[in-house]
Amino acid sequence: MNNTQPTKIDLTLQKYKEDIFEKVNEIKEYINDNDCQILCIDISGLNMIDTTKICVLCSTFHFSKYPTGKITWYVKDETTRNLIKRLKLSNTEVLLVAKKSKYIDFEQSAKRFLRYGY
């Protein structure tokens, strides 16, 4: 899994309490109001279904304004990344966010158990 640390984020969407389409409208307003042919959006705080909705709707809207533009979406897991990549949105790149975790991932934990014979 290739996690990348975002260098420049234009927008960040976290968990929300209102309707998901209000977030979609926020992104559309940002695209309308700014010259953003290249856009980076972190949606790693959302679930897979909402992430997919936002990617499809906003990437399509961005493409209508900037046919040669590009949106880089930062998502939280490989499953979400693969789901969005299957949609083959031509102006979209989907990357995983490198999250710092307090927990050891499974591979390191499994190696420790094998070494010590638990």
N, C-alpha and C positions, 0 to 999 in steps of 0.2 A: 504494500500500500504506500503510495507516494503522497505524503502529506506535505503541503507547502505553507509557509507562513506568508500571509498576504503583505505586500509591500505598501500598497495604496488602496484604500477602500473608499469608494464614493458614498455608499449607503450601507447601513447595517440594519437588518430586521431581526428582532428578537421575539420572544413569545409576546402575544398580544391578547387583549381582552375583547376587542371589537371584531367585526366581520373581516374576513380575509380580503374581501374586495376593496375595503378601505385602504389596505396596504398596497394593493395593486394600483389603486388610483393615486396614492402618494408617489409611487415610482413613475407612473405615467406623467404626473405633473412635473416631477424632476426632469424627466426626459424632454418634455415640452419647454420648460423654462431655462434649461442649460444646454450649452453646446457640448454634448457628451457622446461623440462618435465612438469612443472607447470608454467603457463603463465597468467598474468592479463593484459587485454587490455581495455582501456576506449575509447568507440566509441560513447559516449553520445552527441557529437557535430555533429553527422551525421543524415541524415534523415532515415526514416524507410526502404526504398528500398535499399539504399546503405549499411545500417547496416546489413540487411539480406544477401546481396551478400557477404559481407566481412566475416560474421560469417560462412556461408556454405563453402565457398572456403578455408578459412584459417583453420577452424576446421578440414576439411577433409585432408588438407596438414599436419597439426600437427599430426593427427591420424596416417598417413602413416609413420611418423618418430618415434612417441611415442605412441604405441597402448594403453599403460596404463596411458598416460599423461592426463592432464586436462587444459582446457582454461576457465578462468572466464572472461566473457564479461560484461562490465558495460554500460548499455543503459539508455536513458533518460525518457522513458515512459512505462507504463504498456502494451499498445497495441503492441509495438515492442517486448517487453519481451515475451508476449504470442505467438506472431507469430513465434519467434525463438524456443520457447519451443515445439511448435507443430511439429517441424522438427525432434525431438527426436535424436539429435546428442549426442552420448553416452559420448563424452569427453568434453561436454560443460555445463557450468553453467552460467545462465544469471541473473544478479542482477541490480537493479535500483540504480542510483547514487543519493545521497541526494544533491539536488541543493539548494543553498540559494536563496531565492527570495525576492524582495522588496514588493511583493504583498501578501495580505492575501489570503489563499486558500478559496474556495467556502464554505466549511463546517463552518469555523469560521465566515465568512461574513454572512452566512444564520442565524447562531445562534444570531448574533448581531441584525439583522433585526427582528427576532422573539421576542427578549427580549424588544426591544424598540418600536415595533409595527409600523414600517415604512410601 
